Structure formats: structure tokens, C-alpha cells
Amino acid sequence: MRRFRVILPAIVAFFCIAASCAARPGIVDIAVTSDRSIYILDAWQDEVVKLNAAGDLAWRKSLISEGMPISGANSYQTGTFGFLQCHEANGATGKLYVLSSLVGVRSVSPNGDFNPVLPPMGPRWSYVFAADASLRIFFANQAKNRIERYVRESARPITLDRPGPLFPHGESLLCDLVIDGSVTGPSHLGRPSNVFVSPSGDRIWVRDQTFSFKVFDGDGKYLFTVKAPDKKNRSFTLVYGISFDRSGNTYVGCCEARSIQKYDSNGKLVGEIPFKDPRKDGVTAFGMDATGQVYLYNHLLNAVVLVDASGNQLRTIPVPE
């Protein structure tokens, strides 16, 4: 199986919502399967919504186990983070996972079953972790200015900054790679705020306090820095998602630019999909299907909007309340 795509949104989309002064649920990610079903992750409600190809509601199910101490608008603070999606070489959808520091990593079935894969990782993992298609966990350690990669290990407790197993249920992870971003030079991170990883784990995009991306390969070698296009003082202050395609291109959803920017495998800007709707400030998440079709979520419309490569709207699908 050739795995090529991951959708990992940035929780900073919530700040984009706040800036627009719209009290709407916090949609932070979209995944689209080969049958054109749309999965929507609402981090404020801690639930997944599935729409079928016609745009009708298939189901809406909560990620939160009964009795778990969490409530409504504060739930995103516990780290419901995003989808991880894999595809077959022929474009057919493989497994779909949801990542959360509250509920851990769970697989998502077409009928709405959430099966545990990795247990909860605790609040210290909120916002700043990602995973590749092999379910290796990448953690942005802000205190030490570095990226740590962990692989699953069932029997050996490990420590980070405190003693005891990493997971409360006896599961543990072994750190097998550290990318030291504390050294002076182009690879210096300075409080990494987001980490995004390609499905194969061969590209690691890290956003730091300079609001640019430092890109590393799967062995932790620094490759290049990606800065936002120098137009109207744009930066990557607010990034609400990154996707990767089979050709090695990376797509960055940039709130300031009101667009999705396409970068090649060398970090060169090679395209841009602008948001042309007058309510473009409402875009807080995006996803791509196996054909490259772009799906935007606009919280001002509470709808999924399909756009072409020029940003023109093709279809609007309302999300049921």
C-alpha cells in the first residue's frame, strides 16, 4: 500500500474564528474518502460528522466517552486535533484516524465506530503533535526547542520531563529521533508551535515563533525554510492545515493570505488557490480528496465549499446543525 496523504490542521484556526467575532462551532479538519463522503471534525463539540456524497447527514457521533469530565466550548483546550488519512496507490481510501490528546489515536469506521489505536497522551501533547501513516508520533517540545519522534512500545515505560509511563494505561512510547532546534543557525526553531508530517514521515514541517516553516527530512536533517510570500506583509501567523499529495507537493492553508499555497518538494511556491467568496474570512479548515479536489469549511456559512484550482466555487454543502 502506498500511503500519501495526511490532513493535520492547526488549532490556531480558533483564533481566526475569534478574530471574525463569530460564535460558531470549531470545525478544524475535513477528510474526504474515495466514495466522496465528507468527514468533519468539530473540536468544540468533540465529535465527528459524516456527510454522504449527496451532502446529506450520515451520522454525527461524539469522541468523548461517557462520564469524561469535559464540556462544550472549552473542549478544544484538551487537544482534539485532526484527522490522519491514508490512501491506496490507486487512490482508494485506506484507513482514517482521528488524533486527540484527550482520547488518543482512534480509527474511524464508515459507520461511525471509533476504535482505540493509541491511548490518551495527556494535556501536555495538546496542539503540538502529529503522526505519520505508520502512527509514529511527532511531538514539538517547546521547552527544549526540539522535535521528538516516538514509536509505540507496549512494555517499556519511558520518561520525558517527569518519571513514569507516558500513557496512564500502561502503554508507552520510545523516543527514536530528536531534531535539535536549539542550535544557532538556519535550523534553529525557537519554540516550535505546530508540527505537520507527511504520511511516509519523510517531510516534517515545523512552524516556530518566526511564523515560518523549517522543513526536515525523515532522518531529522534540515532541508530548507519556507516563508510566506512577501505580499501585504503576509506571514504564517495563522495556519489552519497542511496537506501532502503523491507528487511530493505540500499545500498550506494560510489565513492571512486567504488562500491555499502550493509548494514543491524543494519548498518553492508553485501555485496558489485564492478564496474568492466575500465571506472568505470564515474559512477555518480545508481538505483534499485523492484527485486533488479542494474542500473548504467556512464557519460563517457553516458549509463545506468545493473550489477549483482558481478558487472559483463549484458547490456549497451546508453542514447540519
C-alpha positions in Angstrom: 0.0 0.0 0.0 1.3 3.4 -0.9 0.3 5.9 1.7 0.5 9.5 0.5 -1.8 11.9 2.3 -2.3 13.3 5.8 -4.5 16.0 7.0 -3.3 17.7 10.1 -4.9 21.1 10.9 -3.6 23.8 13.2 -5.6 24.6 16.3 -4.8 28.2 15.7 -7.9 28.2 13.4 -9.8 29.0 16.6 -8.1 32.4 16.8 -9.2 33.1 13.3 -12.7 32.4 14.4 -12.4 34.7 17.4 -10.9 37.4 15.2 -14.0 37.2 12.9 -16.2 37.6 16.0 -18.5 34.7 15.0 -19.6 32.3 17.8 -19.8 29.1 15.7 -18.6 25.6 16.4 -14.9 25.0 15.9 -14.5 22.9 12.8 -10.8 22.2 12.5 -10.4 19.4 9.9 -12.0 17.8 6.8 -11.3 14.3 5.4 -12.8 13.1 2.1 -12.9 9.4 1.2 -12.9 7.7 -2.2 -16.7 7.5 -2.2 -16.8 11.3 -1.7 -18.1 11.0 1.8 -17.0 14.0 3.9 -15.8 13.6 7.5 -15.8 16.8 9.6 -14.1 17.2 12.9 -15.7 19.6 15.4 -13.2 20.2 18.2 -15.5 22.3 20.3 -18.1 19.6 20.4 -15.5 16.8 20.3 -17.5 15.0 17.6 -17.2 13.7 14.0 -19.8 14.5 11.4 -20.2 12.4 8.3 -21.9 13.7 5.1 -22.6 11.3 2.2 -21.7 12.2 -1.4 -25.0 13.9 -1.8 -24.3 16.2 1.2 -26.8 14.5 3.5 -26.1 13.8 7.1 -25.0 10.1 7.5 -24.2 10.3 11.2 -22.9 12.6 14.0 -21.0 10.9 16.8 -19.1 12.1 19.9 -15.5 11.2 20.5 -15.9 11.6 24.3 -16.5 8.5 26.4 -19.4 8.6 28.8 -18.5 10.2 32.1 -15.4 12.0 30.8 -15.1 15.4 32.5 -15.3 17.9 29.6 -17.8 20.4 28.4 -18.7 22.3 25.2 -16.8 25.3 24.2 -13.8 24.5 26.3 -13.2 21.0 24.9 -10.8 22.1 22.2 -8.4 23.1 25.0 -7.8 19.4 25.8 -6.4 18.8 22.3 -8.8 17.4 19.8 -6.5 17.9 16.9 -7.2 16.4 13.5 -7.5 13.6 11.0 -4.9 11.3 9.6 -5.8 9.8 6.3 -4.1 7.2 4.2 -4.8 6.1 0.6 -4.0 3.1 -1.6 -1.8 3.5 -4.6 -4.8 3.5 -6.9 -6.4 6.4 -4.9 -8.8 4.3 -2.9 -9.2 5.4 0.7 -7.3 3.3 3.3 -7.6 3.9 7.0 -8.9 7.1 8.6 -7.8 8.1 12.1 -8.6 10.9 14.4 -5.8 12.3 16.7 -6.5 13.8 20.1 -4.5 14.2 23.3 -7.8 13.6 25.1 -8.9 10.3 23.5 -5.6 9.3 21.9 -5.5 8.0 18.3 -8.6 6.2 17.1 -9.6 4.7 13.8 -12.8 5.9 12.2 -15.0 3.4 10.5 -17.6 4.2 7.8 -20.4 3.5 10.2 -19.0 5.7 12.9 -17.2 3.4 15.2 -14.1 4.8 16.9 -11.6 2.1 17.8 -8.7 2.9 20.1 -5.3 2.6 18.5 -3.2 4.6 21.0 -4.4 5.7 24.4 -4.7 9.3 25.6 -1.5 11.2 25.7 -2.3 13.8 28.3 -2.8 17.6 28.0 1.0 18.3 27.5 0.6 17.0 24.0 -2.2 19.4 23.1 -1.8 21.3 19.8 1.8 20.3 19.1 1.8 16.7 18.0 1.3 14.9 14.7 1.6 11.4 13.3 2.5 9.7 10.1 0.8 6.8 8.4 2.8 4.3 10.5 1.4 6.0 13.6 4.8 7.3 14.7 4.1 10.4 17.0 5.9 13.7 16.4 6.0 16.0 19.4 7.0 19.6 19.3 8.8 20.1 22.6 8.6 23.9 23.1 10.5 23.9 26.3 13.6 22.3 24.7 13.2 23.8 21.2 13.1 20.4 19.5 11.1 17.8 17.8 10.8 14.3 19.3 9.6 11.3 17.4 8.1 8.4 19.3 7.3 4.8 18.3 4.9 2.5 20.1 6.3 0.2 22.7 4.0 -1.8 24.9 6.2 -3.0 27.7 8.9 -0.3 28.5 7.9 2.8 30.5 9.8 5.9 29.4 10.2 9.4 30.8 10.1 12.9 29.2 10.4 15.6 31.8 8.8 13.6 34.6 9.0 10.0 35.8 6.5 7.2 35.0 4.9 5.9 31.9 3.9 8.3 29.2 0.4 6.9 29.0 -1.8 6.3 32.0 -2.9 2.9 30.9 0.5 1.2 30.9 1.2 1.9 27.2 4.4 3.7 26.4 6.3 5.2 23.5 10.0 5.0 22.8 11.7 8.2 21.5 13.8 7.1 18.5 14.6 10.5 16.9 15.3 14.0 18.2 15.6 17.0 16.0 17.6 19.6 18.0 16.3 23.0 17.1 18.2 24.8 19.9 21.4 25.3 18.0 22.1 28.7 16.3 21.7 28.6 12.5 19.0 28.1 9.9 17.6 25.1 11.6 17.0 26.9 14.9 13.4 26.5 15.9 12.7 28.8 18.9 9.5 27.4 20.5 8.0 25.2 17.8 4.3 25.9 17.7 3.0 23.4 15.2 4.3 20.3 13.5 3.0 18.6 10.4 4.2 15.4 8.9 3.8 13.7 5.5 2.2 10.2 5.6 5.5 8.5 4.9 7.3 10.6 7.6 9.9 11.8 5.1 8.9 15.5 5.4 8.5 17.3 8.7 7.2 20.8 8.6 7.6 22.8 11.8 6.2 26.3 12.4 8.0 28.4 15.1 7.9 31.8 16.6 9.3 33.4 13.4 6.0 32.4 11.8 7.9 30.5 9.1 8.3 26.8 8.5 11.5 24.8 9.0 11.4 21.6 6.9 13.3 18.4 7.8 13.6 15.0 6.2 12.7 11.7 7.9 16.1 11.4 9.5 15.9 14.9 11.1 18.2 16.6 8.6 17.4 20.3 8.0 16.3 20.9 4.4 15.1 24.5 4.0 12.9 27.3 5.4 9.6 28.3 3.9 8.5 31.9 4.4 5.1 33.2 3.4 5.0 35.1 0.1 6.1 38.7 0.6 2.7 40.3 -0.2 1.0 42.7 2.1 3.2 41.6 4.9 1.8 38.1 4.9 3.1 35.5 7.3 2.2 32.1 8.6 0.8 33.5 11.8 -2.4 31.6 11.4 -2.2 28.3 9.6 -5.3 26.1 9.6 -4.0 23.0 7.8 -1.4 21.3 5.7 -1.9 18.5 3.1 0.5 16.5 1.0 0.0 14.9 -2.4 1.6 11.9 -4.2 4.0 14.1 -6.1 5.7 15.5 -3.1 3.9 18.8 -3.1 2.8 20.5 0.1 -0.4 22.6 0.5 -0.5 25.2 3.3 -3.8 26.8 4.3 -2.8 30.4 5.2 -5.4 32.6 7.0 -3.6 35.9 6.3 -3.2 35.2 2.6 -6.8 34.0 2.3 -5.5 31.1 0.2 -4.0 27.7 0.0 -0.4 27.9 -1.1 1.3 25.0 -3.1 5.0 24.3 -2.5 7.1 21.8 -4.4 9.4 19.2 -2.8 12.2 21.9 -2.6 10.0 24.4 -0.8 9.4 26.6 -3.9 6.0 28.3 -4.2 4.5 26.9 -7.4 0.8 27.8 -7.1 -1.9 29.4 -5.0 -5.6 28.8 -4.7 -7.3 32.1 -3.6 -10.5 32.3 -1.7 -12.9 34.4 -3.7 -16.1 34.3 -1.6 -16.9 37.7 0.1 -17.0 35.7 3.3 -13.6 34.3 2.8 -12.5 35.3 6.3 -14.7 32.4 7.5 -12.5 29.6 6.2 -11.1 27.6 9.1 -10.2 24.2 7.6 -9.6 22.5 4.3 -9.2 19.0 3.0 -8.3 17.4 -0.3 -9.5 14.2 -1.9 -7.4 11.7 -3.8 -8.0 13.6 -7.1 -6.7 16.9 -5.6 -10.2 18.4 -5.3 -10.2 21.1 -2.5 -12.9 21.2 0.2 -13.1 24.3 2.4 -15.0 24.7 5.6 -16.5 28.2 6.0 -17.8 28.8 9.6 -19.7 32.0 8.5 -21.7 29.8 6.1 -21.5 26.7 8.3 -20.9 24.9 5.0 -18.3 22.9 3.1 -17.4 24.7 -0.2 -15.8 22.9 -3.1 -13.5 25.2 -5.2 -11.4 24.7 -8.4 -7.7 25.5 -8.9 -8.5 29.2 -9.4 -10.6 29.4 -6.3 -14.0 29.5 -8.0 -16.8 27.9 -6.1 -18.1 24.7 -7.6 -20.6 23.6 -4.9 -21.7 24.5 -1.4 -22.8 21.8 1.1 -24.4 23.1 4.3 -23.4 21.3 7.5 -26.5 20.2 9.5 -26.7 21.9 12.9 
